Amino acid sequence: MLRWTTHLEGGPRRVNHAAVSVGHKVFSFGGYCSGEDYETLRQIDVHIFNTDNHRWFIPKISGTVPGARDGHSACILGKAMYIFGGYEQLADCFSNDIHKLDTTTMAWSLINARGTPARWRDFHSATIVGTKMFVFGGRADRFGPFHSNNEIYCNKIKVFDTETNSWLNTATAQLPPEGRRSHSAFSCNGELYIFGGYNARLDRHFNDLWKFNPETFSWKKVEPQGKGPCPRRRQCCCMVGDRIILFGGTSPCPEQGMGDEFNLMDHSDLYILDFSPNLKTLCKLAVINYSLDQGGLPHDISCYHYYQFTDNVLYSALQRYLAPLNFANFCHISGFKHKEIKLYFFLKNQQQVGHNHEVERHLLDISNFFNKSKTEKLGVQNYSAPLLSVQQTLSWSSVRISE
C-alpha cells in the first residue's frame, strides 16, 4: 500500500522551478515567488534536499551561474544537471541557453553549443535518452526571445548531444502530437513519453499519452488500459521502477463565466501508470473489465474495486451545500483520519474575505461544516498535511477517498 507519510516545511518557497534527483539528494534550481520581494530575501539558486535526513540546505557554488529564471527544464545525466531555456527575469526574455551543474564539485558552466539551437522557450520538457537531450514543446514567441503575446507552440523534437555539445540536425518526426506547454515527459526503455499539457492558441488542455522512438524518429499515441487523468497541465510525474507516478496538475474549473486566470482548479489526485503489471494486477483488471462477481474474492481485490470506482458521496454533498452560498469556487477532500474529514477550498467572492484574493489549502472540520448554516460561523483551521492512504493501482487508475 502506498501512503503519504511526511510533510516538510522550510524549503525554498517557489513555483515554476525545476528539480532532479541524484542519489539520495534532490537538486532544485530557479523559479520565483510572487507577492513579496523574494529575490532580496533569498537568492533563487540551487537548493538541495537530503532524503536521508529530510533537510534542505544551500550549497556553495562556483562558475558561471545561470540568470534567475522560471519555466526552464532540468535533466540529469550521470552527475551533471543540464538546465535549458526558461524565462529570464532580469533580461525579461525567453532563453535558449544550456547550463551544466557538476553536482559533485557544485560548479556551473555555460555550454557553448554548436549547431542550430532550439528556439527560445519556457514550460517545455527536456528528457535524457542515452547521452542525448530531447527537447519538446513549450511556449515560444514569433518575435524570438522577447514576449509579444504572439505565442508559438512548436511540436518538433530538438536533440542536443551531450558528448559533442552540439545541437543535431534531425529528420522531421511523422505524425507528432499537438504542440503544448506545461506537460510531463519521461523516458522508459529507451523511448520518450509525454503526457498532458496546454495549448493557449487552441485553448485546450490535454490528457493524451504519446511515445517517441529516437531510433525511427517517429511518434505513436499510446492508449493505456484503465481510466486516466482528466485533461490537465502543470502535473508532476516520476518513474519508480516500472511505474510512472503522476500527481496533481491544473484543469479548467467546471464553472464558467470567469476568465482563464480564475477558471482553473488544482488537483491533489494521484495516478499510477504501470508498464509491467504483475499477474495479481492483471486479475484485478479482469474483474473490472468483465464485471465479475466479487463474492469470494480476496479482500484486497474487492477493496481495490471499491476505492477506485465508488463515487465520493461526501465530495458531492459538499459541492451541493456550497453552491447556493456562492462561497467556494471548488472544494476538494484532501485526506481523512478516523471520522475527521478535511478539505481545502478557494474563494470566488473576494468581499467575503476582505482584501484576500484567495484562501489556499485551509482545512475544515466536516462535522462543524454541516452543523453550521451560516458562512460567518465556519471555523477555518490552519493547514496541516493529512496522511492520505492510497491503493496500489494498475495502468491509469486514480485514488478515491471513501467515508
C-alpha positions as CSV (number, residue, x, y, z in Angstrom):
1,M,0.0,0.0,0.0
2,L,1.2,3.5,-0.9
3,R,0.9,6.1,1.8
4,W,1.8,9.8,2.3
5,T,4.0,9.9,5.4
6,T,5.9,13.1,5.7
7,H,5.1,16.8,5.4
8,L,8.1,19.2,5.5
9,E,8.3,22.9,5.9
10,G,11.3,25.2,5.5
11,G,12.2,24.6,1.9
12,P,12.6,27.2,-0.8
13,R,9.1,28.7,-1.5
14,R,8.8,28.9,-5.3
15,V,6.9,27.9,-8.4
16,N,7.9,27.1,-12.0
17,H,11.3,25.7,-10.8
18,A,13.0,22.5,-12.0
19,A,14.4,19.7,-9.9
20,V,16.4,16.4,-10.5
21,S,17.4,13.6,-8.2
22,V,21.0,12.4,-7.8
23,G,21.3,9.5,-5.4
24,H,19.6,10.4,-2.2
25,K,19.5,14.2,-2.9
26,V,17.1,16.4,-4.9
27,F,18.6,19.4,-6.6
28,S,16.2,22.3,-7.2
29,F,17.0,25.4,-9.3
30,G,15.2,28.6,-10.3
31,G,11.6,29.6,-10.1
32,Y,10.0,32.6,-8.4
33,C,7.8,33.6,-5.6
34,S,5.1,36.2,-6.1
35,G,3.6,38.5,-3.5
36,E,6.9,39.6,-1.9
37,D,10.4,40.7,-2.9
38,Y,11.6,37.2,-2.6
39,E,14.9,37.6,-4.5
40,T,16.3,40.0,-1.9
41,L,15.4,37.6,0.9
42,R,17.0,34.5,-0.6
43,Q,18.6,34.1,-4.0
44,I,16.7,31.6,-6.0
45,D,19.7,29.4,-6.9
46,V,20.5,25.8,-6.1
47,H,18.8,24.2,-3.1
48,I,19.4,20.6,-2.1
49,F,17.0,18.3,-0.2
50,N,18.6,15.3,1.5
51,T,16.1,12.5,1.6
52,D,18.1,10.6,4.3
53,N,17.6,13.3,7.0
54,H,14.8,15.3,5.4
55,R,16.7,18.5,5.5
56,W,17.1,21.4,3.0
57,F,20.5,23.2,2.6
58,I,22.1,25.7,0.2
59,P,25.5,24.6,-1.1
60,K,28.4,26.8,-2.0
61,I,28.7,27.1,-5.8
62,S,31.1,28.4,-8.3
63,G,31.4,29.0,-12.0
64,T,29.0,30.8,-14.4
65,V,25.7,30.8,-12.6
66,P,22.6,30.9,-14.8
67,G,20.5,34.1,-14.5
68,A,17.3,33.9,-12.4
69,R,14.6,32.2,-14.5
70,D,11.4,30.2,-14.3
71,G,9.7,27.7,-16.7
72,H,13.1,26.1,-17.6
73,S,13.9,22.4,-17.7
74,A,16.3,20.3,-15.8
75,C,17.6,16.8,-16.5
76,I,20.3,14.6,-15.1
77,L,23.0,12.6,-16.9
78,G,25.4,10.9,-14.6
79,K,26.4,13.6,-12.1
80,A,25.7,16.5,-14.4
81,M,22.4,18.5,-14.3
82,Y,21.5,20.3,-17.5
83,I,19.4,23.4,-17.5
84,F,17.8,24.6,-20.7
85,G,15.6,27.6,-21.6
86,G,13.1,29.3,-19.4
87,Y,12.1,32.9,-19.0
88,E,14.9,35.1,-17.6
89,Q,13.6,37.6,-15.1
90,L,16.2,40.3,-15.3
91,A,16.6,40.2,-19.1
92,D,12.8,39.9,-19.5
93,C,13.1,37.4,-22.3
94,F,13.0,33.8,-23.2
95,S,16.2,31.8,-23.1
96,N,17.7,29.0,-25.2
97,D,21.0,28.7,-23.3
98,I,22.2,25.4,-21.8
99,H,23.9,25.4,-18.4
100,K,25.5,22.4,-16.7
101,L,26.0,21.9,-13.0
102,D,28.5,19.4,-11.8
103,T,26.7,18.0,-8.7
104,T,30.0,16.7,-7.3
105,T,32.0,19.9,-7.4
106,M,28.9,22.3,-7.5
107,A,30.5,24.2,-10.4
108,W,28.3,25.8,-13.1
109,S,29.4,26.1,-16.7
110,L,27.7,27.7,-19.7
111,I,27.8,25.4,-22.7
112,N,28.9,27.0,-25.9
113,A,26.8,24.7,-28.1
114,R,27.4,24.1,-31.7
115,G,24.7,23.8,-34.4
116,T,21.3,25.4,-34.7
117,P,19.9,25.7,-31.2
118,A,16.3,25.0,-30.2
119,R,14.1,28.1,-30.2
120,W,13.8,30.3,-27.1
121,R,11.0,28.9,-24.9
122,D,9.7,28.1,-21.5
123,F,7.5,25.4,-19.9
124,H,8.9,22.8,-22.3
125,S,10.3,19.4,-21.5
126,A,13.9,18.1,-21.8
127,T,14.5,14.4,-21.4
128,I,17.7,12.4,-21.4
129,V,17.7,9.2,-23.5
130,G,21.1,7.7,-23.7
131,T,23.6,10.6,-23.9
132,K,21.2,12.9,-25.8
133,M,18.7,15.5,-24.5
134,F,15.4,15.6,-26.3
135,V,13.5,19.0,-26.1
136,F,9.8,19.1,-26.9
137,G,7.1,21.7,-26.8
138,G,6.9,24.7,-24.6
139,R,5.8,28.3,-25.2
140,A,7.8,30.4,-27.7
141,D,7.2,33.7,-29.4
142,R,7.1,34.6,-33.1
143,F,9.5,37.5,-32.4
144,G,12.2,35.4,-31.0
145,P,13.4,35.8,-27.4
146,F,11.0,38.7,-26.5
147,H,7.5,38.2,-25.3
148,S,4.9,39.9,-27.6
149,N,1.9,37.7,-26.9
150,N,2.3,36.1,-30.3
151,E,2.8,32.7,-28.9
152,I,4.1,29.6,-30.7
153,Y,3.6,26.0,-29.6
154,C,6.1,24.0,-31.5
155,N,5.6,20.2,-31.8
156,K,9.1,19.5,-33.2
157,I,11.7,17.5,-31.4
158,K,15.1,19.1,-30.9
159,V,18.1,17.0,-29.9
160,F,21.2,18.0,-28.0
161,D,24.2,15.7,-27.9
162,T,25.9,16.0,-24.5
163,E,29.1,14.2,-25.8
164,T,29.8,16.7,-28.6
165,N,28.0,19.7,-27.0
166,S,26.1,20.2,-30.3
167,W,22.5,20.5,-31.5
168,L,21.8,17.8,-34.1
169,N,20.1,18.2,-37.5
170,T,17.4,15.6,-37.4
171,A,14.6,14.5,-39.6
172,T,11.1,15.8,-39.1
173,A,9.1,13.3,-37.0
174,Q,6.0,11.9,-38.5
175,L,2.5,12.4,-37.0
176,P,3.6,14.4,-34.0
177,P,1.3,15.4,-31.2
178,E,-0.1,18.9,-30.9
179,G,2.4,21.5,-29.5
180,R,1.9,22.2,-25.8
181,R,3.4,23.5,-22.7
182,S,3.4,22.5,-19.0
183,H,3.2,18.8,-20.0
184,S,5.1,15.9,-18.4
185,A,7.9,13.9,-20.1
186,F,9.8,10.8,-19.1
187,S,11.9,8.1,-20.7
188,C,11.3,4.4,-20.4
189,N,13.1,1.5,-22.2
190,G,15.0,3.9,-24.5
191,E,11.9,5.8,-25.6
192,L,10.4,9.2,-24.7
193,Y,6.9,9.7,-23.4
194,I,4.9,12.9,-23.0
195,F,1.5,13.4,-21.2
196,G,-1.0,16.2,-20.9
197,G,-0.2,19.9,-21.2
198,Y,-1.9,23.0,-22.5
199,N,-2.0,24.9,-25.8
200,A,-3.2,28.5,-25.4
201,R,-3.8,29.1,-29.1
202,L,-6.2,26.2,-29.1
203,D,-7.4,26.9,-25.6
204,R,-7.1,23.2,-24.9
205,H,-5.9,21.0,-22.1
206,F,-4.6,17.5,-23.0
207,N,-4.7,14.1,-21.3
208,D,-3.2,12.1,-24.1
209,L,-0.1,9.9,-23.8
210,W,2.5,9.8,-26.7
211,K,5.6,7.7,-27.3
212,F,8.6,8.9,-29.3
213,N,11.1,6.4,-30.7
214,P,14.6,8.1,-31.1
215,E,15.7,5.4,-33.5
216,T,12.9,5.8,-36.0
217,F,12.2,9.4,-35.1
218,S,8.5,8.6,-35.0
219,W,5.6,9.3,-32.7
220,K,2.9,6.9,-31.6
221,K,-0.2,7.6,-29.5
222,V,-0.5,5.2,-26.5
223,E,-3.8,4.1,-25.2
224,P,-3.3,2.6,-21.7
225,Q,-5.9,0.5,-20.1
226,G,-7.8,1.9,-17.2
227,K,-9.3,5.4,-16.6
228,G,-6.6,8.0,-16.9
229,P,-6.3,11.5,-15.5
230,C,-8.6,14.3,-16.8
231,P,-7.1,16.9,-19.2
232,R,-4.5,18.9,-17.2
233,R,-1.2,20.8,-17.2
234,R,1.4,21.5,-14.5
235,Q,1.3,18.0,-13.1
236,C,4.4,16.3,-11.9
237,C,5.4,12.7,-12.7
238,C,8.4,10.5,-12.0
239,M,9.3,6.9,-12.7
240,V,9.7,4.4,-9.9
241,G,10.7,1.0,-11.1
242,D,8.3,0.1,-13.9
243,R,5.7,2.6,-12.8
244,I,5.0,6.3,-13.6
245,I,3.6,8.1,-10.6
246,L,1.6,11.3,-11.6
247,F,0.4,13.8,-9.0
248,G,-1.7,16.9,-9.2
249,G,-2.0,19.4,-12.0
250,T,-4.3,22.2,-13.1
251,S,-7.5,21.8,-15.2
252,P,-10.4,24.1,-16.2
253,C,-12.9,24.5,-13.5
254,P,-16.4,23.1,-14.3
255,E,-17.9,26.5,-13.5
256,Q,-18.0,29.0,-16.4
257,G,-18.2,32.8,-16.7
258,M,-14.8,33.8,-15.3
259,G,-11.6,34.5,-17.1
260,D,-8.9,31.9,-17.5
261,E,-7.0,33.1,-14.5
262,F,-9.9,32.3,-12.2
263,N,-11.4,29.4,-14.1
264,L,-8.8,26.8,-13.2
265,M,-8.7,24.3,-10.4
266,D,-5.8,22.4,-8.9
267,H,-5.8,18.7,-8.3
268,S,-4.4,16.6,-5.4
269,D,-5.1,13.3,-7.0
270,L,-2.6,10.6,-7.8
271,Y,-2.4,8.2,-10.7
272,I,0.0,5.3,-11.5
273,L,0.8,4.1,-15.0
274,D,2.1,0.5,-14.7
275,F,4.4,-0.6,-17.6
276,S,4.9,-4.2,-16.3
277,P,1.7,-5.2,-14.4
278,N,2.1,-8.5,-12.5
279,L,-0.4,-11.3,-12.5
280,K,-2.2,-10.1,-9.4
281,T,-2.8,-6.7,-11.0
282,L,-4.0,-8.3,-14.3
283,C,-6.5,-10.3,-12.3
284,K,-7.8,-7.1,-10.7
285,L,-8.2,-5.6,-14.1
286,A,-10.1,-8.6,-15.4
287,V,-12.6,-8.4,-12.5
288,I,-13.3,-4.8,-13.5
289,N,-13.3,-5.2,-17.3
290,Y,-15.7,-8.2,-17.3
291,S,-17.8,-7.1,-14.3
292,L,-17.2,-10.3,-12.5
293,D,-18.9,-11.3,-9.3
294,Q,-16.7,-10.2,-6.4
295,G,-18.2,-12.7,-3.9
296,G,-15.4,-14.9,-2.5
297,L,-12.7,-12.7,-3.9
298,P,-9.7,-11.9,-1.7
299,H,-10.3,-8.8,0.4
300,D,-7.6,-6.6,-1.2
301,I,-9.1,-7.2,-4.7
302,S,-12.7,-6.3,-3.6
303,C,-11.3,-3.2,-1.7
304,Y,-9.4,-2.2,-4.8
305,H,-12.6,-2.1,-6.9
306,Y,-14.5,-0.2,-4.2
307,Y,-11.9,2.5,-3.7
308,Q,-11.3,3.0,-7.4
309,F,-14.8,3.1,-8.7
310,T,-17.1,4.2,-5.9
311,D,-18.1,7.9,-6.0
312,N,-17.2,10.0,-3.1
313,V,-20.6,11.0,-1.7
314,L,-19.0,13.4,0.8
315,Y,-17.5,15.4,-2.0
316,S,-20.8,15.6,-3.9
317,A,-22.7,16.7,-0.8
318,L,-20.2,19.5,-0.1
319,Q,-20.5,20.8,-3.6
320,R,-24.3,20.9,-3.4
321,Y,-24.1,22.6,0.0
322,L,-21.6,25.3,-1.1
323,A,-23.2,26.1,-4.5
324,P,-26.1,28.3,-3.2
325,L,-23.8,30.1,-0.8
326,N,-21.6,31.4,-3.7
327,F,-18.8,30.7,-1.3
328,A,-16.3,28.4,-3.0
329,N,-15.0,28.1,-6.5
330,F,-14.4,24.5,-5.8
331,C,-13.7,22.3,-2.8
332,H,-11.8,19.0,-2.7
333,I,-11.4,16.5,0.1
334,S,-7.7,16.2,0.8
335,G,-7.4,13.5,3.3
336,F,-9.1,11.7,6.2
337,K,-8.2,10.4,9.7
338,H,-10.9,8.4,11.5
339,K,-14.1,10.5,11.5
340,E,-12.4,13.8,10.8
341,I,-12.7,14.7,7.2
342,K,-10.6,17.6,5.9
343,L,-10.8,19.7,2.8
344,Y,-9.4,22.8,1.2
345,F,-11.2,25.5,-0.9
346,F,-10.7,28.6,-2.9
347,L,-13.0,31.6,-2.5
348,K,-14.5,33.2,-5.6
349,N,-16.2,36.1,-3.8
350,Q,-13.4,38.4,-2.7
351,Q,-15.6,40.6,-0.5
352,Q,-16.2,37.7,1.8
353,V,-12.6,37.7,2.9
354,G,-11.8,41.4,2.8
355,H,-8.5,42.1,1.0
356,N,-7.5,38.4,0.5
357,H,-7.9,37.3,-3.1
358,E,-7.9,33.6,-2.2
359,V,-7.6,31.3,0.8
360,E,-5.5,28.3,-0.1
361,R,-5.3,24.9,1.5
362,H,-7.2,25.6,4.6
363,L,-8.8,22.6,6.3
364,L,-12.3,22.4,7.8
365,D,-13.7,20.0,10.3
366,I,-16.5,18.3,8.3
367,S,-18.8,17.9,11.3
368,N,-18.7,21.6,12.1
369,F,-19.1,22.4,8.4
370,F,-22.5,20.7,8.2
371,N,-23.7,21.7,11.6
372,K,-23.4,25.4,11.0
373,S,-25.7,27.0,8.5
374,K,-24.1,30.5,8.2
375,T,-20.8,31.0,6.4
376,E,-19.6,33.5,9.0
377,K,-19.7,30.8,11.7
378,L,-17.5,28.4,9.8
379,G,-14.3,27.7,11.7
380,V,-11.2,27.8,9.5
381,Q,-8.2,26.0,10.8
382,N,-4.5,26.4,9.7
383,Y,-3.2,24.0,7.1
384,S,-1.6,20.8,8.2
385,A,-0.8,17.9,5.9
386,P,-3.1,14.9,6.3
387,L,-2.0,11.3,6.0
388,L,-3.7,10.1,2.9
389,S,-3.9,6.3,2.2
390,V,-4.0,5.2,-1.4
391,Q,-4.4,1.9,-3.1
392,Q,-1.9,0.2,-5.4
393,T,-3.1,0.7,-9.0
394,L,-2.8,-0.7,-12.5
395,S,-2.3,1.2,-15.7
396,W,-4.1,4.6,-15.4
397,S,-6.2,4.5,-12.2
398,S,-7.0,7.1,-9.6
399,V,-7.1,7.1,-5.9
400,R,-10.5,7.8,-4.3
401,I,-11.3,8.6,-0.7
402,S,-14.3,7.0,0.9
403,E,-16.1,7.5,4.2
